[in-house]
Amino acid sequence: MPGTVNLHRVLRAPAERVYRAFINPHAMAKWSPPDGFYATYEYLEPEVGGTFKASFTNFTNGQTHAFGGEYKELVENERIRYTDTFDDPNVPGTMEVTVTLKAVSCGTELSIVQEGIPDMIPVEMCYLGWQESLAALARLVEPEINQ
């Protein structure tokens, strides 16, 4: 049965900066891959109905996992909903990711729900990967550099 991961984090950054980190392919390549991987974004069209194509490459063994999806909902600085499908036919199904941003006194409350995780991907490993990615996201969006 497909799995679900729920994540929650508060970032010391405005919602606009966090939102931008989810729709900019260069930012996504920097923070989205878990530790030990690097990302390549072939394209990313941040509009409802727009699509993206990316891959994560394992730095140790060079193995690449390609995936893509479609943006289903974009509410600037508040909500992003998109699908994710692996290119590998051995990893079937379509996942749906919902990202919710809420301005709070110290920055942005970030909630992520990833549903439909294929059975062959252990949910706990998916959760750990997201934790690593969200730590990298914080390192990208929290610094206030005005130079």
CYANA upper distance limits for C-alpha pairs under 8 A (distance plus 0.5 A):
  1 MET  CA    118 PRO  CA      8.18
  1 MET  CA    119 ASP  CA      6.55
  2 PRO  CA    115 GLU  CA      7.95
  2 PRO  CA    116 GLY  CA      5.22
  2 PRO  CA    117 ILE  CA      5.49
  2 PRO  CA    118 PRO  CA      5.57
  2 PRO  CA    119 ASP  CA      5.81
  3 GLY  CA    115 GLU  CA      6.71
  3 GLY  CA    116 GLY  CA      5.97
  3 GLY  CA    117 ILE  CA      5.18
  3 GLY  CA    118 PRO  CA      7.22
  3 GLY  CA    119 ASP  CA      7.40
  3 GLY  CA    123 VAL  CA      6.58
  4 THR  CA    113 VAL  CA      7.59
  4 THR  CA    114 GLN  CA      6.04
  4 THR  CA    115 GLU  CA      4.92
  4 THR  CA    116 GLY  CA      6.69
  4 THR  CA    117 ILE  CA      6.65
  4 THR  CA    123 VAL  CA      7.51
  5 VAL  CA    112 ILE  CA      8.43
  5 VAL  CA    113 VAL  CA      6.26
  5 VAL  CA    114 GLN  CA      5.68
  5 VAL  CA    115 GLU  CA      7.13
  5 VAL  CA    123 VAL  CA      7.33
  5 VAL  CA    126 CYS  CA      7.97
  5 VAL  CA    127 TYR  CA      6.68
  6 ASN  CA    111 SER  CA      7.94
  6 ASN  CA    112 ILE  CA      6.31
  6 ASN  CA    113 VAL  CA      5.13
  6 ASN  CA    114 GLN  CA      7.11
  7 LEU  CA    110 LEU  CA      8.49
  7 LEU  CA    111 SER  CA      6.12
  7 LEU  CA    112 ILE  CA      5.50
  7 LEU  CA    113 VAL  CA      6.90
  7 LEU  CA    127 TYR  CA      8.42
  8 HIS  CA    109 GLU  CA      7.95
  8 HIS  CA    110 LEU  CA      6.17
  8 HIS  CA    111 SER  CA      5.04
  8 HIS  CA    112 ILE  CA      6.96
  9 ARG  CA    109 GLU  CA      6.50
  9 ARG  CA    110 LEU  CA      5.68
  9 ARG  CA    111 SER  CA      7.09
 10 VAL  CA    107 GLY  CA      7.54
 10 VAL  CA    108 THR  CA      6.14
 10 VAL  CA    109 GLU  CA      4.89
 10 VAL  CA    110 LEU  CA      6.35
 11 LEU  CA    106 CYS  CA      8.23
 11 LEU  CA    107 GLY  CA      6.19
 11 LEU  CA    108 THR  CA      5.76
 11 LEU  CA    109 GLU  CA      6.90
 11 LEU  CA    110 LEU  CA      7.76
 11 LEU  CA    138 ALA  CA      6.80
 11 LEU  CA    142 GLU  CA      7.32
 12 ARG  CA    106 CYS  CA      6.31
 12 ARG  CA    107 GLY  CA      4.97
 12 ARG  CA    108 THR  CA      7.03
 12 ARG  CA    138 ALA  CA      8.30
 12 ARG  CA    141 VAL  CA      8.43
 12 ARG  CA    142 GLU  CA      5.84
 13 ALA  CA     17 ARG  CA      7.10
 13 ALA  CA     18 VAL  CA      7.37
 13 ALA  CA    106 CYS  CA      8.18
 13 ALA  CA    107 GLY  CA      5.19
 13 ALA  CA    108 THR  CA      6.58
 13 ALA  CA    141 VAL  CA      6.53
 13 ALA  CA    142 GLU  CA      5.45
 13 ALA  CA    143 PRO  CA      8.31
 14 PRO  CA     18 VAL  CA      7.11
 14 PRO  CA    103 ALA  CA      7.48
 14 PRO  CA    107 GLY  CA      5.61
 14 PRO  CA    108 THR  CA      6.29
 15 ALA  CA     19 TYR  CA      6.42
 15 ALA  CA     77 ASN  CA      5.84
 15 ALA  CA     78 GLU  CA      7.79
 15 ALA  CA    101 LEU  CA      6.80
 15 ALA  CA    102 LYS  CA      7.39
 15 ALA  CA    103 ALA  CA      6.55
 15 ALA  CA    107 GLY  CA      7.56
 15 ALA  CA    108 THR  CA      5.89
 16 GLU  CA     20 ARG  CA      6.61
 16 GLU  CA     76 GLU  CA      8.23
 16 GLU  CA     77 ASN  CA      5.54
 17 ARG  CA     21 ALA  CA      6.84
 17 ARG  CA    141 VAL  CA      6.72
 18 VAL  CA     22 PHE  CA      7.32
 18 VAL  CA     77 ASN  CA      8.12
 18 VAL  CA    108 THR  CA      8.29
 18 VAL  CA    141 VAL  CA      6.71
 19 TYR  CA     23 ILE  CA      7.26
 19 TYR  CA     76 GLU  CA      7.63
 19 TYR  CA     77 ASN  CA      5.68
 19 TYR  CA     78 GLU  CA      7.94
 19 TYR  CA    101 LEU  CA      8.15
 20 ARG  CA     24 ASN  CA      6.48
 20 ARG  CA     77 ASN  CA      8.44
 21 ALA  CA     27 ALA  CA      5.77
 21 ALA  CA     28 MET  CA      6.77
 21 ALA  CA    137 LEU  CA      8.16
 21 ALA  CA    141 VAL  CA      7.88
 22 PHE  CA     27 ALA  CA      7.77
 22 PHE  CA     28 MET  CA      6.65
 23 ILE  CA     27 ALA  CA      8.39
 23 ILE  CA     28 MET  CA      7.83
 23 ILE  CA     44 LEU  CA      7.97
 23 ILE  CA     46 PRO  CA      6.21
 24 ASN  CA     28 MET  CA      6.62
 24 ASN  CA     44 LEU  CA      8.03
 25 PRO  CA     29 ALA  CA      6.58
 25 PRO  CA     41 TYR  CA      6.44
 25 PRO  CA     43 TYR  CA      7.67
 25 PRO  CA     44 LEU  CA      6.51
 26 HIS  CA     30 LYS  CA      6.91
 26 HIS  CA     41 TYR  CA      8.14
 27 ALA  CA     31 TRP  CA      6.89
 27 ALA  CA    140 LEU  CA      8.47
 28 MET  CA     32 SER  CA      5.74
 28 MET  CA     39 ALA  CA      8.43
 28 MET  CA     41 TYR  CA      8.28
 29 ALA  CA     33 PRO  CA      7.53
 29 ALA  CA     38 TYR  CA      7.69
 29 ALA  CA     39 ALA  CA      5.36
 29 ALA  CA     40 THR  CA      6.41
 29 ALA  CA     41 TYR  CA      6.93
 30 LYS  CA     38 TYR  CA      8.34
 30 LYS  CA     39 ALA  CA      7.79
 30 LYS  CA    136 ALA  CA      8.24
 31 TRP  CA    133 SER  CA      6.17
 31 TRP  CA    134 LEU  CA      7.85
 31 TRP  CA    136 ALA  CA      5.42
 31 TRP  CA    137 LEU  CA      5.58
 31 TRP  CA    140 LEU  CA      7.73
 32 SER  CA     39 ALA  CA      7.82
 32 SER  CA    133 SER  CA      5.62
 32 SER  CA    134 LEU  CA      8.15
 32 SER  CA    136 ALA  CA      8.05
 32 SER  CA    137 LEU  CA      7.88
 33 PRO  CA     37 PHE  CA      6.16
 33 PRO  CA     38 TYR  CA      6.24
 33 PRO  CA     39 ALA  CA      6.28
 33 PRO  CA     56 PHE  CA      6.83
 33 PRO  CA    129 GLY  CA      8.33
 33 PRO  CA    133 SER  CA      6.46
 34 PRO  CA     38 TYR  CA      8.35
 34 PRO  CA    129 GLY  CA      5.50
 34 PRO  CA    130 TRP  CA      7.33
 34 PRO  CA    132 GLU  CA      5.84
 34 PRO  CA    133 SER  CA      5.59
 35 ASP  CA    129 GLY  CA      7.94
 35 ASP  CA    132 GLU  CA      6.71
 35 ASP  CA    133 SER  CA      7.96
 36 GLY  CA     58 ASN  CA      6.57
 36 GLY  CA     59 PHE  CA      6.17
 36 GLY  CA     60 THR  CA      7.68
 37 PHE  CA     56 PHE  CA      6.51
 37 PHE  CA     57 THR  CA      5.71
 37 PHE  CA     58 ASN  CA      5.04
 37 PHE  CA     59 PHE  CA      5.83
 38 TYR  CA     56 PHE  CA      6.07
 38 TYR  CA     57 THR  CA      5.87
 38 TYR  CA     58 ASN  CA      7.38
 38 TYR  CA     59 PHE  CA      7.39
 39 ALA  CA     54 ALA  CA      7.52
 39 ALA  CA     55 SER  CA      6.14
 39 ALA  CA     56 PHE  CA      5.03
 39 ALA  CA     57 THR  CA      6.85
 40 THR  CA     54 ALA  CA      6.02
 40 THR  CA     55 SER  CA      5.89
 40 THR  CA     56 PHE  CA      7.13
 41 TYR  CA     52 PHE  CA      8.10
 41 TYR  CA     53 LYS  CA      6.53
 41 TYR  CA     54 ALA  CA      4.78
 41 TYR  CA     55 SER  CA      7.14
 42 GLU  CA     52 PHE  CA      7.97
 42 GLU  CA     53 LYS  CA      5.94
 42 GLU  CA     54 ALA  CA      6.11
 43 TYR  CA     51 THR  CA      8.32
 43 TYR  CA     52 PHE  CA      5.83
 43 TYR  CA     53 LYS  CA      6.03
 43 TYR  CA     54 ALA  CA      7.74
 44 LEU  CA     50 GLY  CA      8.14
 44 LEU  CA     51 THR  CA      6.58
 44 LEU  CA     52 PHE  CA      4.65
 44 LEU  CA     53 LYS  CA      7.09
 45 GLU  CA     50 GLY  CA      5.34
 45 GLU  CA     51 THR  CA      5.86
 45 GLU  CA     52 PHE  CA      6.54
 46 PRO  CA     50 GLY  CA      6.38
 46 PRO  CA     51 THR  CA      7.82
 46 PRO  CA     71 TYR  CA      7.34
 46 PRO  CA     74 LEU  CA      8.39
 47 GLU  CA     71 TYR  CA      6.89
 47 GLU  CA     73 GLU  CA      8.41
 47 GLU  CA     74 LEU  CA      7.29
 48 VAL  CA     70 GLU  CA      8.28
 48 VAL  CA     71 TYR  CA      5.59
 48 VAL  CA     72 LYS  CA      5.82
 48 VAL  CA     73 GLU  CA      6.11
 48 VAL  CA     74 LEU  CA      6.86
 49 GLY  CA     70 GLU  CA      6.50
 49 GLY  CA     71 TYR  CA      5.90
 49 GLY  CA     72 LYS  CA      6.60
 50 GLY  CA     70 GLU  CA      6.19
 50 GLY  CA     71 TYR  CA      6.03
 51 THR  CA     68 GLY  CA      7.73
 51 THR  CA     69 GLY  CA      6.07
 51 THR  CA     70 GLU  CA      4.79
 51 THR  CA     71 TYR  CA      6.63
 52 PHE  CA     68 GLY  CA      5.84
 52 PHE  CA     69 GLY  CA      6.06
 52 PHE  CA     70 GLU  CA      6.96
 53 LYS  CA     66 ALA  CA      8.05
 53 LYS  CA     67 PHE  CA      6.53
 53 LYS  CA     68 GLY  CA      4.76
 53 LYS  CA     69 GLY  CA      7.34
 54 ALA  CA     66 ALA  CA      6.31
 54 ALA  CA     67 PHE  CA      6.08
 54 ALA  CA     68 GLY  CA      6.50
 55 SER  CA     64 THR  CA      6.91
 55 SER  CA     65 HIS  CA      5.92
 55 SER  CA     66 ALA  CA      4.56
 55 SER  CA     67 PHE  CA      6.45
 56 PHE  CA     64 THR  CA      6.14
 56 PHE  CA     65 HIS  CA      5.92
 56 PHE  CA     66 ALA  CA      7.05
 57 THR  CA     62 GLY  CA      6.40
 57 THR  CA     63 GLN  CA      6.13
 57 THR  CA     64 THR  CA      4.73
 57 THR  CA     65 HIS  CA      6.94
 58 ASN  CA     62 GLY  CA      5.58
 58 ASN  CA     63 GLN  CA      5.86
 58 ASN  CA     64 THR  CA      6.83
 59 PHE  CA     63 GLN  CA      8.34
 65 HIS  CA     86 PHE  CA      7.88
 65 HIS  CA     87 ASP  CA      8.07
 65 HIS  CA     88 ASP  CA      8.08
 66 ALA  CA     86 PHE  CA      6.53
 66 ALA  CA     87 ASP  CA      6.06
 66 ALA  CA     88 ASP  CA      7.96
 67 PHE  CA     84 ASP  CA      7.17
 67 PHE  CA     85 THR  CA      5.96
 67 PHE  CA     86 PHE  CA      4.67
 67 PHE  CA     87 ASP  CA      5.78
 68 GLY  CA     83 THR  CA      8.31
 68 GLY  CA     84 ASP  CA      6.05
 68 GLY  CA     85 THR  CA      6.02
 68 GLY  CA     86 PHE  CA      7.10
 68 GLY  CA     87 ASP  CA      8.03
 69 GLY  CA     82 TYR  CA      7.15
 69 GLY  CA     83 THR  CA      5.30
 69 GLY  CA     84 ASP  CA      4.99
 69 GLY  CA     85 THR  CA      6.43
 70 GLU  CA     82 TYR  CA      5.96
 70 GLU  CA     83 THR  CA      5.81
 70 GLU  CA     84 ASP  CA      7.77
 71 TYR  CA     80 ILE  CA      8.12
 71 TYR  CA     81 ARG  CA      6.60
 71 TYR  CA     82 TYR  CA      4.77
 71 TYR  CA     83 THR  CA      7.12
 72 LYS  CA     80 ILE  CA      8.29
 72 LYS  CA     81 ARG  CA      5.91
 72 LYS  CA     82 TYR  CA      5.65
 72 LYS  CA     83 THR  CA      7.88
 73 GLU  CA     79 ARG  CA      7.80
 73 GLU  CA     80 ILE  CA      6.07
 73 GLU  CA     81 ARG  CA      5.40
 73 GLU  CA     82 TYR  CA      7.38
 74 LEU  CA     79 ARG  CA      6.31
 74 LEU  CA     80 ILE  CA      5.21
 74 LEU  CA     81 ARG  CA      7.08
 75 VAL  CA     79 ARG  CA      5.44
 75 VAL  CA     80 ILE  CA      6.94
 77 ASN  CA    101 LEU  CA      7.03
 78 GLU  CA    100 THR  CA      6.27
 78 GLU  CA    101 LEU  CA      5.13
 78 GLU  CA    102 LYS  CA      6.82
 79 ARG  CA     98 THR  CA      7.77
 79 ARG  CA     99 VAL  CA      6.03
 79 ARG  CA    100 THR  CA      5.07
 79 ARG  CA    101 LEU  CA      6.51
 80 ILE  CA     97 VAL  CA      8.49
 80 ILE  CA     98 THR  CA      6.31
 80 ILE  CA     99 VAL  CA      5.52
 80 ILE  CA    100 THR  CA      7.15
 81 ARG  CA     96 GLU  CA      7.66
 81 ARG  CA     97 VAL  CA      6.11
 81 ARG  CA     98 THR  CA      4.89
 81 ARG  CA     99 VAL  CA      6.72
 82 TYR  CA     96 GLU  CA      6.28
 82 TYR  CA     97 VAL  CA      5.94
 82 TYR  CA     98 THR  CA      7.20
 83 THR  CA     94 THR  CA      6.98
 83 THR  CA     95 MET  CA      6.03
 83 THR  CA     96 GLU  CA      4.90
 83 THR  CA     97 VAL  CA      6.65
 84 ASP  CA     94 THR  CA      6.21
 84 ASP  CA     95 MET  CA      5.48
 84 ASP  CA     96 GLU  CA      6.66
 84 ASP  CA     97 VAL  CA      8.00
 85 THR  CA     92 PRO  CA      8.15
 85 THR  CA     93 GLY  CA      7.04
 85 THR  CA     94 THR  CA      5.36
 85 THR  CA     95 MET  CA      6.85
 86 PHE  CA     91 VAL  CA      6.80
 86 PHE  CA     92 PRO  CA      7.67
 86 PHE  CA     93 GLY  CA      8.45
 86 PHE  CA     94 THR  CA      8.34
 87 ASP  CA     91 VAL  CA      8.34
 88 ASP  CA     92 PRO  CA      8.02
 91 VAL  CA    118 PRO  CA      7.01
 91 VAL  CA    120 MET  CA      7.71
 92 PRO  CA    118 PRO  CA      7.11
 93 GLY  CA    116 GLY  CA      7.71
 93 GLY  CA    117 ILE  CA      8.40
 93 GLY  CA    118 PRO  CA      6.90
 94 THR  CA    116 GLY  CA      6.91
 94 THR  CA    117 ILE  CA      8.31
 95 MET  CA    114 GLN  CA      7.26
 95 MET  CA    115 GLU  CA      5.99
 95 MET  CA    116 GLY  CA      4.99
 95 MET  CA    117 ILE  CA      6.30
 95 MET  CA    118 PRO  CA      8.34
 96 GLU  CA    114 GLN  CA      6.23
 96 GLU  CA    115 GLU  CA      5.78
 96 GLU  CA    116 GLY  CA      7.03
 97 VAL  CA    112 ILE  CA      7.46
 97 VAL  CA    113 VAL  CA      6.14
 97 VAL  CA    114 GLN  CA      4.89
 97 VAL  CA    115 GLU  CA      6.91
 98 THR  CA    112 ILE  CA      6.10
 98 THR  CA    113 VAL  CA      5.75
 98 THR  CA    114 GLN  CA      7.06
 99 VAL  CA    110 LEU  CA      7.64
 99 VAL  CA    111 SER  CA      6.32
 99 VAL  CA    112 ILE  CA      5.08
 99 VAL  CA    113 VAL  CA      7.24
100 THR  CA    110 LEU  CA      6.34
100 THR  CA    111 SER  CA      5.62
100 THR  CA    112 ILE  CA      6.88
101 LEU  CA    108 THR  CA      6.81
101 LEU  CA    109 GLU  CA      6.23
101 LEU  CA    110 LEU  CA      5.41
101 LEU  CA    111 SER  CA      7.14
102 LYS  CA    108 THR  CA      5.97
102 LYS  CA    109 GLU  CA      5.54
102 LYS  CA    110 LEU  CA      7.19
103 ALA  CA    107 GLY  CA      6.46
103 ALA  CA    108 THR  CA      5.08
103 ALA  CA    109 GLU  CA      6.78
104 VAL  CA    108 THR  CA      5.88
104 VAL  CA    109 GLU  CA      6.84
117 ILE  CA    121 ILE  CA      7.26
117 ILE  CA    123 VAL  CA      7.72
121 ILE  CA    125 MET  CA      7.80
121 ILE  CA    126 CYS  CA      7.58
122 PRO  CA    126 CYS  CA      6.96
123 VAL  CA    127 TYR  CA      6.64
124 GLU  CA    128 LEU  CA      6.70
125 MET  CA    129 GLY  CA      6.62
126 CYS  CA    130 TRP  CA      6.74
127 TYR  CA    131 GLN  CA      6.78
128 LEU  CA    132 GLU  CA      6.92
129 GLY  CA    133 SER  CA      6.76
130 TRP  CA    134 LEU  CA      6.48
131 GLN  CA    135 ALA  CA      6.78
132 GLU  CA    136 ALA  CA      7.01
133 SER  CA    137 LEU  CA      6.68
134 LEU  CA    138 ALA  CA      6.68
135 ALA  CA    139 ARG  CA      6.96
136 ALA  CA    140 LEU  CA      6.84
137 LEU  CA    141 VAL  CA      6.69
138 ALA  CA    142 GLU  CA      6.01
139 ARG  CA    143 PRO  CA      7.49
